[in-house]
Amino acid sequence: MSLPRLAGILLHPTSLPGSYGIGTLGKSAFAFVDFLEKARVRLWQVLPLGPTGYGDSPYQSFSTFALNPLLIDLDLLCERGWARPTDIVPPAFVRQKGDVDFGAVVWWKLPVLRTCADYFSAHAGDADRAEFAAFCKKNASWLDDYASFMSIKTHHDLQAAAESERKGKPVAGTWNRYWKKDLAAHDRAAVFAWNRAHGEEIAQYKVMQFFAATQWQSLKSYANGKGIAIVGDIPIFVASDSADVWANQPLFQLTKRGVPKCVAGVPPDYFSATGQLWGNPLYDWKAMKADGYRWWVARIRRLLELTDWVRIDHFRGFESYWAVPFGNPTAEQGTWKKGPGRALFEAIRKSLGDLPLIAEDLGVITDAVRDLRDGLGLPGMKILQFAFDENERRAGNLVNAFLPHAYDRPCVVYTGTHDNDTTQGFLESLDDGTLALIASYLCGEAVDAERAKRLRKNGTLLRSLITLALSSTAQFAVIPLQDVYRLGTKARMNTPSTSGKNWAWRMTDAMLAGEKADAAAAWLAELVALYGRNGAAR
């Protein structure tokens, strides 16, 4: 698939301003689309959109098909007559501005959404009821299991919490460790009986998904109407504690009780002496192949309903994946196992046609992975923060492949991603030698450390790195919004292998509209025009 030459901004909807506690799909989201239009930016890249679980990570979701109900805008529900204004008043502990406090938001907003769902079920007009029924019918293949999973999980989590308090130590609440055996096994009769006994609760989860889907599609249509495409994100693996694994256990490498035999991760390398242990259950690729990869086809189809392009996280796992025996404390004692390779993508293409995919091909990539990526014609990723990394030389690369003059195939260039520090924070963390090297590369002449520090302080280096990305031969150039506004480390979205403070950053109102936003949009628009990134996105 040929790619147009475009510019993009990376911003997850939770980072939008203007709503209580967390960014939503409300008026600020539409205003952000207007900002992109002014900046002549044709791509809006987001993170995974699913309902977040432990650690609030969008990469550990309760469902790869569902949308995060926390993104629902409550004011829009009231405008449509689907909720009462008196039901959505936030308490004092939920702040409107500042970073997301997920604990406070979840504690307040999810019960409010259930109340709104009940109101909709009782008062919706005939047209809205018909629209909801059509949504449920179209999405029944995943929606029914998701609603059942969340209902059962809510009850068992409460039991686990009570037992934890009684025993004075944590008790796992995941479905494969704490649920009754017949429910944990996804026994149809047991699930049916549960749903019949908890019908109102099941309906709440379905209505919330209807709310989220309606608002998301309205936003996407608005963006597409202005020539702006949405770039989605799909993790290769899914969370163990998810409706995806619970409802499709034969498709995963699990014991009869649903416990993973092996889990996902990556082996030790120059970034980590013990590797990275992600803990996701692994696919049974033989079982998936036997039914024509139907689950994966459905997954990609769903993402392409929600977005226009899809970035696949950890693409190298489709060629070979690192399998770590369940229970190991680190990822050191794993083995490489062959993935499905080209056969998976051929099955998806057979059902869905050409695939607008971006391969996240970062880390240690082998010739076999490159052959798979290139054979499928997928663009890879380039990160400018990696372009001056000493580790690249230690890995045996004579020319750093992240430097723009080394780009030799279709790719997407980023100054940084959600897993990196902001680029200003990255520049402030560098030693004098590396900082001077970057300044010399950007200025085209030798720059000493003192001059490089001045260029860092006044923002010249950051602006030059953004310009470098936009001027490069990469088809897509995507800039995190934090870099547009020269924000430091405090605005970082995620620090891998840590928990507690990630995914929480929110932009300010001034970054969305007003003199500051107008100046940023005008600067971007000038660069987009200068470097020919103003084509059609769709």
N, C-alpha and C positions, 0 to 999 in steps of 0.2 A: 504494500500500500504506500503510495506516494504521500508525503506530508507537506502541507503548506508551511511557509515561513511565518511563524507567529510568536507573539510575546504572551506571557502568562503571569499571574500572581497566585502564590500559594497562601491560602487562608482557610482554616477550617471554620464552619459556621458558628461553632461554640465561642469563637474569638470575636464575634461581632458585638458592637456596643448597643446600648439603648433599651435593653430589656432586663428584667430583674434576674439576677443570679447567674445567667448564662446567655450566650448568644443564641438567637432563634431564627426561624424562617420568616420573621415578620418584616416590618418596615425598614429596619436597618439592612437586611439582606438585599432588598430591592434597591436601597440607596447605594449599596456597595456595587451592584451591577451598573448603576448610573456612573459611579466613579470609574469603573473599568471602561465604560463607553467613552468617557471624557479622555481617558488615558490612551485610547485606541488599542487597548489590551483585549485580545480575543479569546483568552483562555482563563478560566477560574479553576484552579486545582484545589481539591479538598482531600481530607483524610477519609478513611472508612466511615460510613454513615450509620453503622449498626448500633444497637443499644449496648452501652458499655457495662462491663462487669467489674471484677476486682481490679483496683488500681486506676479505674476510670479511663483505661486505654482503649482507643478506638480499634486497636489491633487485637483486643481480647473481648469479643462481643458475644452476647447471648444468642445471636443469630446473624448469619451472613446475609440473610434475605430481608430482615426487618429493618426499619428505620429507628433511630434513637428518639424515644418519646420526649426526651428533654429538649429537643430542638423545636417542639411544637410551640407556636406563639399563641399565648392565651388571649391577647387582645383580638387577634384575627378570629379566634373561635367566637368571641362575643359579637364581633361585627357580622358574622354569618348567622347569628342566633343559635349557635351550638353550645353556648355556655352563658351563665349569668355573671355580670360584673361583680356581684357580691361574693361569688365563689372563688374569685381569682386574686383577691387582695393579699399581697405577700406580707408575712410577719416582719418585724423589725430586724431579725437576724439574717434576712436575705437582702443583701445589698444590691443596688442597681449598678454601681460602677465598681471598677477594680477587677482583679482576677477572679476566676470561678472558684467558689468554695463548693466542691461537689457534694460534700456531706450535707451541707445546709440545703442545697438545691434539691437533692434527692429526697431528703426528709420532708420538704414542703411540697415540691411540685408533683411528685407521682401521686400522692393522695388527691391533690387538686384535679389532676387529669382524670382520675377514676370518677370523681364527682362530675366532671364535665361529660365523661362518657355516659354516665347514668342519665344525665340531663338530656343528652342527645337521644338516647334510646327511648326516653319517655316523651319527648316533645318534637322530634324531627318531623318535618313535613313529608308528604308522599314522595316528592322528587328526591329529597335527600336520602330517604330510606331506600329508594330504588338504586341510587348511586352507591350507597353502602353495600347493598346486597350484591350488586355487580362486582364491586371490589372484592368482596369475600369469595365469590365464585371464581373469579379470575385467579386469585392468589391462594386458593384453598390448599394447593400442594405443599406450601410452607406455612401458611398462616394458621391452619388448624393445629399443627404440631407446636408452633411457637406459642400460641395462646395456652395450650395445655401445659407445655413446659413451664411457662412463667407462673401459671396458677399453682401447679404442684410445687414448684420451687419455692414460691412465697410461703406456703404452709410449712414445708419441711425446713426451710431456713429459720423460721420462727421456733420450731422444735429444737433445732440444733443450737440456736442461741440460748434457749432455756436450759438445755443440757450443759452447755458451756458454762453458764452461770452456776449451775448446781455443782458441777465437778471442779470449778475453779480453773479450768484450762480449756483452750479452744477445741471444738468438735467440728470436724469437716461437715459442711452442708451440701456438698456436691451430690448430684444424682446417683453416681456410681458408688457412693460410700454410705449414704444415709437414707435413701428412699426405700420404701417397701419393694421387695424383689419383683413383684409383677409389674409395678409401675416403672421401676428402674429398667426392666427388660423391654419396655415399650409394648407390653402385652395389650392387644387391641381391646379386649373385653374390659381390662382394668382401666385403660384410659377412657373408654366410652363411659364407664360407670362414674369415673371421676368427673368428667365433663357434665354429665347429667346432674350430678349433685352440686356442681359449682357453676351452673349456667350463667348467672349474672356476672361472675368474675371473668369467665371466658369471654363473654361479650365485651367487657371493659377493655381487655387487651386488644381485641379486634377493632373496636372503635378507635382506640388510640392510634393504631397503625393506619386506619383510615384518615384520621386527622393529619398525621404526619405525611402520608402519601399525597393527600390533596394539597397541602401547603407546599411540599417540595415540587410537585409537578407545576404548580402555579408559578413558583420562582424560576424553575428551569425554562418554562415557556417564555417568561419575561426575558430571561437572559438570551435564549436562542433567538427571540424576536429582534434583539439588538445585535445579532451576529456574534454572540459570545457562547462558546462551548464549555461544558463542564467536564473536567478531567477527574474521574473517580479513582479510587484506590482499593485494591483487593489483596488482602494477605493470602499467601499460598496456603497457609494452615488456618484451621479454625480452633477456637477455644474448646478445651475438654468439657467445661461446664457450659454447654450450649445445646440448644434444640437441634442443631445440625448433627452433632455426634449422637445424642440421645435417640433421635428418630431414625438414624441411619447406621446403626451399630455394625451391621455386616460389611459396611464399606470402610471400616477402620480396623486397625490392628489392635484389637481389644481381647481381654479374657472374657469368659462367659458372664462375669459379674460387671463387665463394662470398664474394667481398669486397663489403661494402656499397657501393652507389652513393651513398647519402646516409645520414646518421645523425641520431639524435634529439637534441633540446636545446630550449632556449627562448631567444628573442632578448634583446638588451640591454634593461634596464629600470632602474628606480630602485634595484633591489637589486644589479645587476651591470652594469658598463659594457660588458662584452664578452659578456654572456649566459652561459648554462650549456651546455656541450657534454657531453652524456651519452654519446654514442658508440654507443647501441643501434641495431641495424639496424631499418629501417622496414618496415612491412607493405606488401604489394602488395594493396591493398584490392579492386581489381578481380578479382584471382585468388581472393581469399577470398569475395567475393560470388558468383562463378561456381559455387562448390560449397556455397552456402548457409551460409557461415561455420562450417563443421563444426569447424574447429580451435578457434575461440572457444567454440562450444557445449560441446565436450568440456572445455575449460579451466574454464569456469564450473561445469559439472557436477561436475568433480573438486573444486573449492574448496567447493562446497556439500555434498559428502560429508564434507569435513574440518571445516567450520565452519558456523555457523548464519546469520551475516551476512557480507557481503564489502564491504570498503572498496576502491574502485577508485582507485588512485593516478593523478594527472594526467588526470582525466576530460575536461578541455578538449581533449585530443588526439583525442577521438572526433569533435569538430566540425571542428577544423582543427589540424594539427600543423606544427611548425617543422622543415623539412628542410634539413640542412647538408651540402653536398658533402663526401664522404669525404676526409679528409686535411687539412681546414682546421684551423688551430690553435685557433680560437675559434668561437663560435656566431654571430658578427656577420654573416657572409655567407650567410645562409639565406633561405628563402622559405616562406610559408604555403601549405600544401596541404590540400585538403578531405579530411576523414575520412569514415567510413562513415555517421555520423549515426544517425538513428533506425532505419535498416534493420537494423543489426547487432543492436540490442536487441530488435527485433521478431522476428528469427530466433531469438534465444536464448529469448525468452518463448514462442515457438511450440513449442519443444522442451521447455522446463523449467517453464513456468508463471510466476506472479508471482515477481519477483526481489527478494530482500532485500538490496539494494545501497545503499551509501553513496557519494556522489560527492565525491571530493576536488576541490573547486572553488576552490582557493587560487591566488594570483597575479593576473595581469591577466586578467579574465574579461569576455568580450564579451556583448552582448545575444543573439547566436546561441547561445553556450554556455549562457546562462541559459535560453533557450527550450528547448534540448534537455533540460537537466536537469529543468526544470519540466514539460515535456511528457511525460517519462517518470515523473514523480512521485517523483523521487529526492531524499532529503534531502542538503543540502550540509554544509559544515563551517564552524565558527566558532572562532577561536583568541583567547582573552582576552589573550594577550601582544601581539596585533596591535591591540587595541582602543584603544590610546592612541598609535598610531604616527603621527608627523608625516608619513610618506610617504603615508598615506591621504589627507591633505589635499592634498599635492602632486599626487596622482593625480587630483584634481578631485572627490573625494567630499565632499559637504557634511556628511553624517552618517556617521561611521565605522560600517560595516556589522557590525563585530565586537562592538560594544557591545550588551549584552543588550536594551536598550530599543529597538533597531532591528531585532530579529529579526521578520520578517514572513512566514515560511514554514517548513515542516518542516526541521529541521537537527539536527546533532550538535555540541555545544559541548565544547571542550577548554580546559584551562588552558594547555597546550602539547602538542606532539607529540614524536616521537622526533627530529625535525630541529631542535627548539628547545632552548635552554638549559633547565635545570630552572627552575621559576618563581621559586624563591628566588634562583638565580643570575642570572636575568633582572632581578629587583628590585635586586639588589646592583650591577648594571651601569648603572643609570639615572642620569641627571643629576638635580640637585635639583628642577628645574622639573617634569619628567615624573613623578618620584616623588611630589611634592606633589599633582599633578593626580590621580594614581591614588588616593592616600589620600583626597583630597577627594571623589572619586566614590564610594568605598567607605563613607566615614563620613557622607556626606550633609551636609557642612558644610566650610567653608574650613579647610584644614590647611596649616600652613607646613612648610618643608623639615625643620626640626629635629624637629618632632613626627613627621613622616613617617618619618624615619630611625629614631626610637625604635620606631615601629610595625612597621617592617621588621625590626629587630633582634629584637624579642620574638615575631615570627612572626604578629602580628595581620594584616598585609597579606596574607600567603600564605593564611592560614585564611579570610580574607574573600573572596579571589578564588575559592577552592574553593567556598565557600558561594554566591557569586554564580553560579557555573556551575550548581550543583545547584538553585538557586532560579529559574533562568531559565526561559523558555518553551520552550527547546530540548527535543525529545523525549528524546534521549539526552544525558547529561552524563558525559564520560569524563575521568578524572584519572590522569595518570601516577603510578605508585607512589612515585616519587621526591618528588613534591609532597606526597603524604600524610605523608611523614616529613621534610619540610622540608629536603631535601638540596640542597647547593649545586652549583656548576658541575662539580666533580669527578665527580658522578654523571650527567653528561650522557651520553646514548646515542650521539648522532651530531652532528658538525659538518659540514654539507654542503661539498663541494669540498675536503675534506681526507682524509687517509688515515693509517693507522698506529695510531691510538688509539681508533677508533670501535667501537661495538657491544659493548664489553667489560664494561660495568658489571654487577655482581651485588649483589643484596640480601644482608643478613646474616641469620643464623638468628633473631636477636632481632626482626627485622621480620616473621617468619613465625609465631612462636609465643612465648608468654610475656607478661609484663606490658605491655611496649611494644606488642606486636601487639594484645593485648586492648583496650588503651586506644584505639588507632587504629581498631579495628573498631567499638568502642562509639560513638565520635564520628561515624564515617561512618553507622552505623545510625541514630543520632538525626537526622542531616541528611536521610537518605533518607526516613525516616518523616515528618519535618516538611514536606518539600517534595513528598510524594506520588510518590516514585520507586520504590515497592515492588510494582509490578504483576508480571504474568507475562511472562517474556522470550520464550516460545515458544508 
